[in-house]
Amino acid sequence: MTNQVGDQRDSQVLIFGKTADTASRNRKAGGAESRRDQVLTTKVGLHIPVGLAFEEWERAGRQLSGLLNSSSWWLGDWLVYGKDQYADRYERGIRAAGLQYQTLRNYAWVSRRFELERRRPELSFQHHAELASLPVDEQEAWLDRAERMKWNTKQLRNAIRAERENGSEQMSAAATRRLAVPDNRLQWWHRAAAHAGTELGEWVTATLDAAASQVLKEVDLHVPLE
């Protein structure tokens, strides 16, 4: 970021920190004088004039933040369209644009998971990315909560994790009551599940399925064929 720019011809059309009416009047005025109190984008940074009012600087920040968040949606939608319309040529377009396919693919996956009308402008792209793997009804419920509680991305992620852990604990407690599992045995199972990198309920189910499969295979070996 810089307060000076060598060649104003490199300045692009995006003007930050000004209302539409003010920017329009400045464009009509023309010349360097019209850019004296504008924040201009360039290919290598921002041209920020000396003495810019705090309110204008603050407004520019809000606009830049909105653009940064929107750009993920834009690039995701761009790739989705390219893959759908130019199946045999879209990779050439990615290379020509100098973009990274892996990053675009992640953006495109989130874009496909959220139709345009379901995207919440008050929430960031990353909020949506945190929920992209969930069913639609759960996505909507979490988006509603994130909007209402004004959560940032980390707070949303922590809330999802807490709810999952609470659900796992409830399931474990219910299983303990039904099976009357001793505490030391339950702790042992928790350690095994953690070592396997999975939740206790999932680990118990997988372990019992494997044991049942093995027993039934052994039984089948001793059943005479008709």
C-alpha positions, 0 to 999 in steps of 0.5 A: 500500500502506498500514498503515491503512485508513479503513473496514474494511467495504471489506476483502475476504475474502482474508487473507494471512500466516495459516495456515488454522487461525489465520485460522479462530480469528481469524474466530471471535474477531470484532471489530477485535482479530481483525484486529490481526495480519492482512494484509487486502486492500482495493479500494485496497491492503493493510492491513498491521498494525504489527509484523507478524512477518517470517514472516507478511509473507513468507508473505503475499508468497508468497500474493500472488505465487501469486494474481498468476500464477494470475489470468492463467490465471483470466482466460484461462479465463474468456474462453475459456469466454465465447467458447465459450458466449456467442458473441453476448454475451461482449463485453458481459460484458467491458465490464461487468467493466471489462476490456481485451479485448486483454489478455484475448485474449492470456491466452485464447490461452495458455490454449487452448494449454495444457490445464489438466492440462498447466500447471505450477504451479511455473512462471509464466503467463509461462513458458507464454506464452513457449512457447505458439507451439511444438508440444506436444512442444517445449512439454513439453520446455522446460517440463521443462527450466525446472522442472529448472533453476529458470529464470525467464522471462528465462532460459527466453527466452535458452535458447530463443534460444541453441538457435535461433541454434545450430541456424541456425549449424549449418545455415549451416555445413552449407550452406557445406560443401556449396556451398563458399561463400567466407567473404566471401560468407557474411558478405554473406548474413548481413548481408542476412538481418539487414537483412531481419529473418530467419534466414540459412537462411530468407533463403537459402531465400526468395531461391532460391525467388524466383529459381527462380520468376522463371527458370521463369516466363521459361522458360514464356514461351518454351515453345510451347503445344500 
